[in-house]
């Protein structure tokens, strides 16, 4: 396995874990922790679940095909692992949305009044559509329409594009959410208290994670080097899917 590839994947994982760790630190140390009481502690579940699901788990699901190529796993196993990660991401995102909607209902605040919420909800809906069509084309059609390689191949570029775009939009939404929450939570935000540094570095960590994941997915050198060592290229289905990162 390419040493640069290993370093970049490691960097992505460290950045993602740092982002989640800093988010947890921010929520617990400065914002009261987590709960499901309809108030501030319930709101704190929202940023954690959205970043864990829509950025960290989702990003790892996108890298899964590259990371597992050298393991010589059956292609269908990798497909189901990818689907499982995406379903887990969807579950985390659903909990995060339920937390913020419940919080707004309790305190009597309108939903979807900010640009952050508009972009976030649109991203989650796109993720749901992506998940549905990915299941139909790459799992259901694989079993029910075994001669559908050409159809899956034509859909593949669309699936790849939206997979990457959703990760980018999730990261943009997270950065907007961090800014919005920081301004609400810190009356002295302009003086950059310690809490602001925690929030900002959390955002930076997620940006680093996303940029690194996208570089890994977009670099043909990593794909080609990995593909040469994978006997799974003998499978017709793999010939379509080795050119992408998230089917």
Secondary structure, DSSP 8 states (H G I E B T S, - for coil): --HHHHHHHHHHHHHHHHHHHHHHHIIIIIT-----SSSHHHHHHHHHHHIIIIIIIHHHHHHHHHHHGGGT--HHHHHHHHHHHHHHHHHHHHHHHHHHHHHHHHHT--SS-SHHHHHHHHHHHHHHHHHHHHHIIIIIHHHH-TT-HHHHHHHHHHHHHHHHHHHHHHHHHHHHHHHHHHHHH-TTGGG--HHHHHHHHHHHHHHHHHHHHHHHHH-HHHHHHHHHT-GGGGSHHHHHHTT-S--
